[in-house]
Amino acid sequence: MLKDAVHKKYPQLYPELQVFTKAQGTTEKMIRTIEKKGKRLRSELQSTSTSELVREGIYMTSDAKPVSSESFYVVLSEYKNAKNKLYNANRQIKRIKVQCDHYFNDMEEKNNDDNNDELLALTIQDSIKKEKLGSTLLISTEQYFSLILQQPCDSCGETKITNKKWDILTSGFSTKIVIKCRICKTIKEFSNESAEANFNACFATAGLVGGINKQSLQMTFMCAGITSQLCKATYHNYQAITFEKIVESAEISSKMALQSVIDHHKSQGKYTLPVSFDCSWSHVRNAQQASGEMIYDGKDVKGYSYKPVIAFHVVEKSRKIKKKDGEVKIIREGNFDLSSRQMEHAILISILGKLTPVLEEHDLLINVTIDGDLDSNKTLGSIGVVNQIFADLKHVTKNIRKNLLNKFPQWRDFEQHIMLYFTSCVYTAGIQKSDKENCSLQEKDIRHVQTEGLFQHLCDNHELCWPEVYWIKNNPELQLLEPTLKSYTPSQREKFKSMLGTIFRLPINQDIGTKMRTSQNKAFNRLKLVYLDKRIDYWKSYPVRHALAILHNNEGITKMMNVARSACNVILSDQDLANISMVETERNQQRLRKVADI
């Protein structure tokens, strides 16, 4: 008893009694609680008429039997055990309730965040659409860093610049800022690019689409204050990624154009396609690269604002460098080994090889307009799908004028008469043949009128003249302009007639009576200059730039730009495409106004 009394007063003494002391206190507390509840039970029993009561399935009466101390402690232990279980169950229920509350709060916050993110995205897209902004904006470097460094920490909300540490990573046009909070150690990364964008790839592809080299593009951006740019190797590596996809897209475009032209002609019951061919070299004539196109010389093909390119080909010589030790190394394999003068012929053969199987499948023929190249003329004459070969009027007149001035300078005073009569006959014959399906006018008739008719006309005999060529036939009161052959001797007249036969001579199987021209090829050659400046030798990217010109002509600027961006794995936004389409529409309207003025 003494130890118990001392332990109660000084718990640090006799620690072995601590277990019993705590248990004794718990037991006494339970007994007091039971006594209080027993008094309340006695009052309830006394208030009943029978002094009996059933509670929790236990029969209770005022005549209770006494129990032994052992039985009492057993009941007390069971009571304590049940109470502990109830206490633990309540604690677990409370803990689960707290967890559920946290879960639902987190879900609500997450939904709110998702709604905020969705609302933010919609607001941004609406603003871009309203202001017609593109997917990329220029921003001052200081302004960009100021906005980034003022961002609060996502975890602790800290905004002070002294509590932040950052690193700036740059690679060409790509800039990343990694910020670490000194307080909560949270790390966050910011970039001037979206997850889908790659400014370095876009910059390199812009050099192709813009038709300029790296130095020109570099100067353009430097003038705008963008002086941190790609190195030469990285720039060309990014360009090389796009080469195959762009060329493949151009091939598909030309095949689709050919099929559209075939369907267009078949729907009209026509089985002869008018086409024209021309070739151009890279930076100078007889260079190591050349490209040629077969262009449809017709109108009203659905989906094409320009006359479409239905086939094309590019030839390249192998590029070689000579080392100091004299060793020659090939740095780029070509597909052509002959002289540059034979490039045009090789291109024509390749294009005909692409067209022939398709035309034979559809039982179609082609009428081809070319210049006066003898090899090309001979090649076309041996191809089964070629119906007629026509000489390009511009090329023919150039040769006539050159031969007249160089070989027959004594007749140069008649140049205006000769050129006017020759071209007028060609235009008139072309109109007659195109307007009348069963026109009986033959090439020999045209040649006869051009030589004999002009000769007689200058001798003041207009019986052979076509009234569409010279009004003097139906209007005899008109006077023939000088110079004429009226005052010349018969011998001189025969020499003049012989001269006409010489300068008007065309290659075998080549006709002149048509409205077909190669003017669309000349126009396309000017379009190629947008992508292939002849002052610069784009030897590595030449086929790709040529393919971009094909896409520009066949598909338009918007689709061409979309193909180029897709090739570098960066997709244009819907607003980008809408803005580019507006530019394309404006350019087409300007072109139509100029055509109308002409």
Protein Blocks (a to p, Z undefined) as FASTA:
>chain_A
ZZmmmmmmmmmgokllmmmmmmmmmmmmmmmmmmmmmmmmmmmmmmpmnlpaceehiacd
fkbcdddfklmmmmmmmmmmmmmmmmmmmmmmmmmmmmmmmmmmmmmmmmmmmmmmmmmm
mmmmmmmmmnopafbdcddfklmmmmmmmpccfklopabfklpccddddehjaccddddd
fklopacdddfbdfkbcfklmmmmmmmmnopafklmmmmmmmnopabccdfklmmmmmmm
mmmmmmmmmmmmmmmmmmmmmmmmmmnopabdcdddddddfkbghiabdcddddddbehi
ehiabdcdfbdcddddddddddfkopacdfbdcfbfbdfklmmmmmmmmmmmmmmmmmmm
nopacdddddfbfklmmmmmmpmklmbdcddfklmmmmmmmmmmmmmmmlmmmmmmmmmm
mmmmmmmmmmmmmmpmklcbdfklmmmmmmmmmmmmmnopaklpcfklpmklmmmkbccd
dddfklpcfklmmmmmmmmmmmmpccehiafbdcbdcklmmmmmmmmmmmmcfkbccfkl
mmmmmmmmmmmmmnojklmmmmmmmmnopacdfklmmmmmmmmmmmmmmmmmmmmmZZ
